[in-house]
Structure formats: C-alpha cells, structure tokens
Amino acid sequence: MRETLSEIPQKIGDESMIEVVDITSENIQEKGFFCMRSKPKSEGYQSKLTWLLNRFQDGLKLKVLEDNGHPKGFIEYIPIENSWRGVKGSNYLLIHCMWIVGKAKGKGYGSKLLLDCIEDAKLHNKSGVAMVASSQTWLADKDFFIKNGFESVEQAPPCFELIVKKFNDHQVIPKFNHGWEERASKYRDGITILKSDQCPYIHDAVETILEVAAERGINSKVIDIDNSNAAQFAASAYGTFNVIYNGKLLTYHPINKRELHKKLDQA
C-alpha cells in the first residue's frame, strides 16, 4: 500500500512532531480549517464552515499541517471541474489556497503540503496539478511552485498567472476562462460585489466596502456566487471575490477603507 505524508508523522530532532491532517466533515468541528481559527463564532468563519461541508462532496480536500499539535499551514484543493477559480480543464487537481503562517516559513512545511497534493493527484490518475497565482497579493506567488516543477502557462489581468505541473508532455493543460472585461462591463451602476463563502475574510471585506459606498453616496449591491460554474465565469480569475466599479474590476481581494478610498479616487 502506498503511504502519503499525511499518514506518516515526521519527527525533526527530538522535540518536533509534524503531521499533515486531512480535514473532513467528521473532524472539522474539532480541528477547524486554519483561517480565522481565533474567531470561530464570526459570520465569516461560520459561512466558510458551511461552504466546506458542502464542497467535500465535490471532492475538495483540505489538509492542515501541525507541528506538535499546533497548526502552521494548510492547502485546499479540488478537482478542476469543480474549482472556484476562472479556469477550465479536466482531470487535474486545482489548488485554491496554500498558506504557511509567517514564523513557520522556511521550514519545509509548504513542500510537505504540496507533495501531499501531488501524490494525491497521482494516486487518483490525474493528469497534473494547477493553481492560479498572483504577482501582487492574496494568492500565492508562483516562485515556490516553479521550484517544485510547475510552469507558467497563461496570464490574466490584472496580475494572475496559471501555473501547472503536468505529469507528462502529452496531456492537455488547463486554460483561463478569458472574457473578464466583458463580464465586468455588465455591472455599470456604482459598486457591485460578486462574492462567495470560499474565503472567510470576505464577509468583513464586504461590510467595509458597503460602508465606504454609503459614505460616498455610491450605489452598491452584493451578488452571491453560490456554485463553481459561476465562479469559473466571474469577473476575474480569482473567481470568488470581485469588486466592480462602474463596469471595471476594482479589486479581487479584501482591502481597508483607506485603500478603497484611494482606488475609488483613482477610478
């Protein structure tokens, strides 16, 4: 039987025990899902919890790396057919998010999580692993993945790259679902927020944006993205959070009030 890193706790020295824990519907209440774990009663956390419970049946995997029982990072991935990013493809796994907490970086934790995902893809006869990276913020930068055998295959505005690790040269690679500007142009009346519960920080971000819109007398509305197909054809490659102002993408990630006022002034 082939074993994966999640099944083999690894000792470093005499004091550290590293384990990659599979988060499932059975243990998520006990283990949590890493993000916002200090605020489990918040609306953002609870919305993400419900979202995850509904996504496990779509093949989503969530793995949290623990060192001596303390969570240090996580990876979330899903079959590309059910992904919540602006990507089309088949028989790949797509990484939604991967994060290592600041002080835990540089210890090999990210490599362990990524290897577990790659082994999972091979175990299930997938053609490879893909991810949407960003050169700016919120999503992971591509450099770490390039060092681990990924290659950049396509770009999308304003700062996205589709990176892919394919298992042989004869496989069809995923592509971006282009048409971002056209889709954004449909929302011309003030601020429109297209949002899902895939990220627990989105709830607070929406509240901030609505407050600023009210302060400036700008019309605003929120549209829920409640299925993967809608996310795949959203107004940016990020898929699950798009803030549009008068028909153009304003931001794809949470920002504070000062940053939002500045962007609105520039727009």
N, C-alpha and C positions, 0 to 999 in steps of 0.2 A: 504494500500500500504506500502511495506517495504521500509524504507529510509536507505540510506547509509551515511557514514561520509562525502562523497563528496557533499551531499545535505544538510548537517546541519553545517553551520559555527559555530564554538565553541568559546566562549569568555573565556579568562583566566584573572581574575581580571577585571579591568575597562578599560584597555588600549590596550589589545591584542585581535585581531580577527584572528582566524585560519580557513583556508578554504582549502579543497583539491579540486583542479581544474582539471577537465577532459580536456586534450588537444586533440583537434580534428583538422581535416582539415580546419574547419571553423575559429578556433581561434588561430592556431599555429603561424601565422604571427604576431599576437599581443602579445601572451603570451610567445612564444619561447618554448624551450624544456629543459631549465635549463643549460645543459653543454655548455661551450663556449659562454654563452649569451653576454659576453662583446665583442665578435668578430663575429657579425652576417654576416659580408661580407666575412669572411675567407672561403677558399675552403672546409675545414673540416666541418664547420657549414652548408654550403650550401649542401654538399653531404649528411650529416645526415638528413637535412630537406627533401630532395628528397626521401631518403630511408624511412623515416617515412610516408610520404604521400602515398608511395606505399604499406606500411605494414598495414596501418589502415584497408584496405580491407581484410587483412588476420586475422583480429580480434585482432590486437595489441592494448593495452591500455597504455596510458601514463598519469600519474597523478602527478601534481606538488603541493606541499604543500606551501601555502603562509601564512605569518604572517603579518597582516596589509598591504597586497599587495606585500610584499617582498618575493620572492621565497627562501625557506630554504631547500628543498629537493625534491626528486622525486622517483617514482617507474615506471618501464617499464616491462610489462608482456604480454604474448601472449599464445594462445592455443599451447600445447606442440607439436602437429602435425606440426605446422608452426614455431617452435622455431629455433633460430640461435645458439644453443649450441649442443655439441656432445651427445645428449640424445635421446632415443627412448621411446615412451609411447603413451597413448591415454586417452582422456577425463580428462586431467589435465591442469591447467594453469602453465606456467613456467615463473618465474621471470628472465628477462635478467639482469637487474641492479636495484639497490636501493642505494640511497646515501643521506646523510644528511650533509650539509655544517658544517665544523668543530665547529664553535662557537655556532651552533644551536643544537649540540648533547646533549643528556641528558635531553631533554625537552618533550619527548614523541612523537616527530614528526614521528619517524620511526614506532612506534607502530600504529599510526593512518593510515599511508600509508599501512602497512602490513595488518591491519584489513580490510581496504577497499578492498584489493585484495582478501582476504579470503571470505569476504561477496559476492563479485562478483562471485567467483567460486561456492559458494553455491547457489546463485541466479540462476545460469545457469546449476545447477545439475551436476557440475564437481565432479570428484572423489577425488580431492585434489589439492594441490599447490606444485610445486617443484622448486628447484633452484640449480645451480652449484655454490658452494662456493669455496674459496681458503684460505689456511693457510698462504700464502705469501702476495701477493699484487694484486691490481687492482680490483679483485672481492671481494664481502663482505665476512667477516669471518662468520663461522657458529654459533658462540656463541649466538648472539642475536636471531637467528631463533630457536635454540634449546630451549631457554627460552620461546618461543612462540609456542611450540608444534610440531616443526619439529623434525625429526630424521635423522641421517646419515645412508644411506642405501648402499653406494658404494663409492669406491675411484678410482682415476685415476692419473697417473703421469703427471706432477711432484708434484702437491700439491693440486689437486682438490678433492672435496667431493660432492656427490649428496645428497642433503637433501630434505626430503619430509614431507609434512603434509597431511596425508590421513584422510578422513572423516569417514571411518570405517575399520575394520580389514580384511574385505573380498575382498578388492579391489586389483587389480594388480598394483604394483608400477612401476614407470619408471626405466630404466636401462641406463647405459652408453653404447655408441656405441664403444666398445673396438676395438683395431687394430691400435692404434695411431702410434706405432713404424713402423709397416709395411707401413702405408700410408706416413709417413715422409721419409722412405727409398727410395722412388721413386724420391726424389729430391736431387741428389748427386753432382750436379755441382755448387759449391760455395753457395751463399745465394739465397734462394727462399723465397719470402714473399707472403703468402696467406692472402689476406685482403678483408674486406667488408667495407661498409659505416655505419655499425651499431653503431660505436663509432666515434664521431667527432675528437677525438685526434689521430686517426690512420693515417690520412693524413700527419701530421707533423712527426710522428714516421717513416713513410716510407721514407720521404725525408732524415731524419737523417741517417737511415740505408744505403740508397743508397750512401750518401756522404762518409760514412766510408768504404763501399765496394770499392768505387773508389779510396780512399786514399791508401788502402791496396792492390789494384790490384786484388780484388776478383770478379769473375763473379757474376752477380746478375740479378734477374728478378722478376717481380711482376705479380701475378696471382689474378684476381678479383674473389671473392666469391659473386656471384650475385643471389643466391637463397638459401632457407633454407635447402634443401637437401644437397647441397654441404657443408654448414656449419656444418650440423649434422655428416658429414663424413670427417671432416678436420683432421689435424694432432695433434690436442689437443682438450680437452673437451670444451675449451673456444670457439672454432668454428670460430670466426670471425676475428682472427688475429693470425697468426702462422708464426714465422720466423725460417726457417730451414737452417742449415749449414751442407753441405756435408752429407745429409741424416738423420740428427738428429735435434730435436727441440732445438732451441737456446733460444727463449723467446716467451711468449704469450702476453706480454704487452709492451707498449712503454718504452724505456729506453734512457738515454742520451748517448752522444758519449763516455764518459769515461767508463761507464758501459759496453757499447757494445765492446769497445776495450778489456776490461778485459775478457769478456765472450769469445771473439774470441781467445785470448791468451790461455785461459784455454782449449778451444776446440782443 
